[in-house]
Amino acid sequence: MPDSLQTQTQTVLDLARIRSEFPSLGKDCVFFDNAGGSQVLKRVADRIHAYLLSTSVQIGASYQASQQASEKVLAARRSVAELMNAAHDEEIVMGGSSTGLMFLLTQAILPGIFPGDEIIITNSDHESNIGAWMRLQKAGAIIKIWEVNDDFTLPLDQLDRLLSPRTKWVAMTHASNVLGTVNPVAEVAARAHAAGARLCVDGVAYAAHRLVDVQASGADMYVFSFYKVYGPHYAVLWGKREFLLSLPTLNHDFIGADDLPYKLQPGNVNFELSYGCIGISDYFIQIGTELGAQGGNRQRMQLAFEHFAQHEDKLSSKLLAFLRDKSSVRIIGFDHVKNSNRMPTISFVVEGKQSEEIVRFLDKHNIGIRFGDFYARRLIETLNLLPHGGVVRVSLAHYNTEQEVDLLIEKLELALLA
Ligand SMILES: Cc1ncc(COP(=O)(O)O)c(C=O)c1O
């Protein structure tokens, strides 16, 4: 937990105010499937609507609407660069999904992979940051697997043993979408770089809960999806400028190697969704400002996230305390919140029950959670959770209330007895 979290975050989040930003909340159900996809900000939807009804033209022409459209798309890139703390706007590559962007990235990397090159992946990632790397085996790459420990962490000493002078890439997740564990990416970056390798980080399960800072992360590439961060079904891949410049173009032949990010965005990006994403940063900045933050936009966003984290920790602690108390329940992840060491993504299995039974029971009470492997299939297999049909996953966000968690606990109590 940053020091400022203990010192500055005294005010309780005004949840009525927060929830007024999300018109879909509380309509039909209590929503605890945020790691699947969060609710969308009204200001994001408004921007998409406004874009489509005012400047839905091709960018880059000299007429006025096209000039305005170009400026909106550039403004979106600036806004996302600020949200991620990118050093240069052109380091921001936008695309339809994190999975799609990972495939694009590895396509661009492919010509530089030679037989015997080594790539380290983890067994706790979403398949998005595994499958694309596995395909590089066709070019002779050797895949090594960094395995999660019994304590749900990725041990750094094991990484040290896996790294070699042949390691080209390490691919890992910033936070597990099943375990909720936050991984020490800056430590990993330092070790990978010392071995001459690069680091690619999947921040999808992290970005809704902590302010992304790609420079502090030490990563060379960083990806996340906006639909998990209060935005639309759309995603971003950030990469260090010098590295992106070294990649071949994935676009038409005549698009130059220095034409960033265009050379890595074949075809058009989605203009209206890009423009909508400005609403995400706007929201964080506005909430930070209302909480009394001063200084630049990043400081304002940071204060908003510190409050979100504190609130989420409180909700997680309550749910974890309930689950710890049940002898039939096995929590799959850290069972306590300590120093913000986990996301509010809480998975568990129940002895003698299929995970699906618990979820279907809660469906009847209009509480939206889910079960399965969440495409972290290798993790679920390794932890031998297939016999349960995967885990039950409750994933909270900062807009969830204590009353909602109380209701969930009340109904879970019944589900365990059923
Ligand atoms: C941790 C993580 N990484 C990647 C993804 C894939 O994101 P997308 O649907 O944008 O490809 C998900 C989706 O659930 C995820 O949870």
The ligand as a MOL file (V3000), in Angstrom:
LIG
                    3D

  0  0  0     0  0            999 V3000
M  V30 BEGIN CTAB
M  V30 COUNTS 16 16 0 0 0
M  V30 BEGIN ATOM
M  V30 1 C -6.4810 -11.4440 -16.9360 0
M  V30 2 C -7.1240 -11.4080 -18.3010 0
M  V30 3 N -6.3550 -11.2680 -19.3770 0
M  V30 4 C -6.8860 -11.2230 -20.6180 0
M  V30 5 C -8.2310 -11.3190 -20.8180 0
M  V30 6 C -8.7540 -11.2820 -22.2350 0
M  V30 7 O -9.2610 -10.0260 -22.5360 0
M  V30 8 P -9.9790 -9.8040 -23.9500 0
M  V30 9 O -11.3720 -10.3240 -23.8320 0
M  V30 10 O -9.9410 -8.3010 -24.1460 0
M  V30 11 O -9.1950 -10.5220 -24.9720 0
M  V30 12 C -9.0860 -11.4790 -19.7230 0
M  V30 13 C -10.5410 -11.6280 -19.9160 0
M  V30 14 O -11.2370 -12.1770 -19.0920 0
M  V30 15 C -8.5100 -11.5160 -18.4280 0
M  V30 16 O -9.2730 -11.6560 -17.3290 0
M  V30 END ATOM
M  V30 BEGIN BOND
M  V30 1 1 1 2
M  V30 2 1 2 3
M  V30 3 2 2 15
M  V30 4 2 3 4
M  V30 5 1 4 5
M  V30 6 1 5 6
M  V30 7 2 5 12
M  V30 8 1 6 7
M  V30 9 1 7 8
M  V30 10 2 8 9
M  V30 11 1 8 10
M  V30 12 1 8 11
M  V30 13 1 12 13
M  V30 14 1 12 15
M  V30 15 2 13 14
M  V30 16 1 15 16
M  V30 END BOND
M  V30 END CTAB
M  END
